[in-house]
Amino acid sequence: MHVIEDLHAHLDAPPALWDDLFPPGLLQELERHPFLRRCREDANAIELLRVFLVQHSYYSENFTRYLCALMSRMPSNDDVRALAANLVEETGLDRPDAVTHAELYRRCLGELGVRPRSAPILPETSALIESMFHYCRAPDPLEGLAALCLGAEAIVPTLYGGLLQGLRRCGYSDAQLHFFVLHVSEDEAHALVMREIINRLLRDRPHRRAKVLAVGEDMVRLRMGLLEAVLTQFPAVNG
């Protein structure tokens, strides 16, 4: 399976697999967001991308903590084991020579001339982080599953796909962008693991489906709020 070809397929048609867990049109709205459109179409968008990547570093450095919080709420050890594979990959324990995904991100930022925490955290970034922790720590595991599955893993092909297209247009290679290439190729599998758990829990409590959709939409809209903040709060970049 060729990552670049799959990327274009995802961007052209967000997967129908998720249609029953997202409000109609939400994935398309994310894909067409002005920030991602600018990334894909503007060959001079590197400063815009760098601004975003600093904000994204605040969010992504907490990813293993989101996952651990969610695992602590799982109703069975089988569910914990199912999610642990993601944690093992994130922490670099899946291969003897592997490094943590956090370190991969730092290396990627170095290739792009970006220094983590080189700008203050935006309120929209803080809201995204706080909401992810809130849902992952919720007593009802469906909330955390919806937040992490729908609000993070399932949208990676769209979000990271737009970033990749923009960074490639700016002249960066896939070797330099390894963090993003890796996640586009792997994160849908992680989302599917969570989706299976969601499906099973909903069989016992089908009335909770509306909550799953609401949490997923909330996280996606918080993500779009951050994208909008990067555009509107840095007019020199947006102009």
DAUR-V220882 format. One line per field, one symbol per residue. ss: DSSP state (h for helix, s for strand, l for the rest). A space follows every 50 residues. Layout:
ss = ???
//
This chain:
ss = llhhhhhhhhhhlllhhhhhhllllhhhhhhllhhhhhhhhllllhhhhh hhhhhhhhhhllhhhhhhhhhlllllhhhhhhhhhhhhhhllllllllll hhhhhhhhhhhlllllllllllhhhhhhhhhhhhhhllllhhhhhhhhhh llhhhhhhhhhhhhhhhhhllllllllhhhhhhhhhhhhhhhhhhhhhhh hhhhlhhhhhhhhhhhhhhhhhhhhhhhhhhhllhhhhl
//
